[in-house]
Structure formats: C-alpha cells, structure tokens
Amino acid sequence: MRVIIFILLTLWSSKATAETWTSLYQVDGIKVYSRSHDGRQCYKAEGIIQAGLFELMAVIADLKRRPEWVRNLETSQAITGDISSTVLLYEKYNFPWPASDRDTVTKSVTKVNYETLEIEAEFFNSTHPEYPERQGTVRIPVIQGQQFFKYESETATLNRNSICIDIGGNLPAWLVRLVSRDMPINTLKDLQSQVEKTRGQYADFISRHKQLVPAKAGLR
C-alpha cells in the first residue's frame, strides 16, 4: 500500500512540476509565461486592462466585431448557444501567403460571478455536422485555453488568458512556437485597443449586467 501511495505521489509531483508556469518575459506591465502540457507548449499572459469588467464582457460578446480585434480572424459566428454562457463557434482565420487559411469549431463555456465580480471562460475544440473540414482550409487540430477577468476598479480589470494550440499544416515548428507564444499578450493588448475604440457603444449591455450585481459586492 505504501508503495502504491509513493508511486501516485511521485507521478502527481512530476506532472505538477512539468505543468508549472515558467516566466518568459514582461513588457508594458504584462507578464508572459509558458509551460508544457500533453506534449505541447502553452502560453499565458497576465496584466491589467484599463476598462470596466462589463465593458470588456460587452466587447467579447459582440461576435460580429471580433474580426476587428482578433488578429487574422475573418469570420466569427455562433452555431448554437449564447456567447455569454455556452456557445459553439465557427471561426475562420486568414493566414498570410504561403500558409493556408485555418478554421475551427470551438466550444466556449463562460461563467459570470456577480458576487465576486469575476468572469471565467474555457474554450476547446469541438465539431458540428454542418461545419465539416473544407478543402483549401486547414482545420486547427488542437485549440484549448482559458480567459479570466476580475474586477479591480470601475476602470481596471485583471486579465489572465492562456492557450495551448496546434495550428496544423506543415509550418515550421519554430514559427508555430513564435506565433503561439505571443497570442495571449496580443489578445490582452488588442482587447485594450478595442475597448478604447468602442467606448460608449455598449451602455445598455453594461447597465443590464451591473443591475445583477448585489449591493454587498461593493461595485464602485
């Protein structure tokens, strides 16, 4: 029995060590990390976005305008569900020549905690019979990650976002790593830019969600 427990503890310790986030670099107050998970490199960025929590939520929920701030994104549409809770998305990415365009069917699950003023979202590969793989476009074989937002003040929100991705095709491994490494920090920066661009356009959305916050949450 002691031998079994020792083996289990050793395996758990090895996995925990392998999946510990390692600091890569910091720029403009944003910290970037990496770790190995299931044989792939994953990347995470953490920093403050100068925007309110529900202002950010409004920008993310506006699927029609996602191509304005998600790099190389050509199309984003909900197949089923609601982006504010559980949604199945089809997205197509326009990659520069000579790389082929990419697309993905992704399931996203979002949880909003109005008491702690936190938003958590998890996304991962999925399928849908009406959105099969298409000739001339590479279906991204692996994409999974998380988004976390926490209220800091009326005009500041903590964001942590991470991604593990295999974009498929025959691109050099070094290029895939380079592109993947900067995805989380680009997401954070591009969200900041989109918030500034659209500020004042989501007043009704923000007001509706603020009304769901209990008084004890101390929203200022």
Summary of the structure (lengths in Angstrom):
residues: 220
radius of gyration: 19.0
end to end distance: 54.8
largest distance: 63.0
contacts: 617
relative contact order: 0.18
helix: 31%
strand: 40%
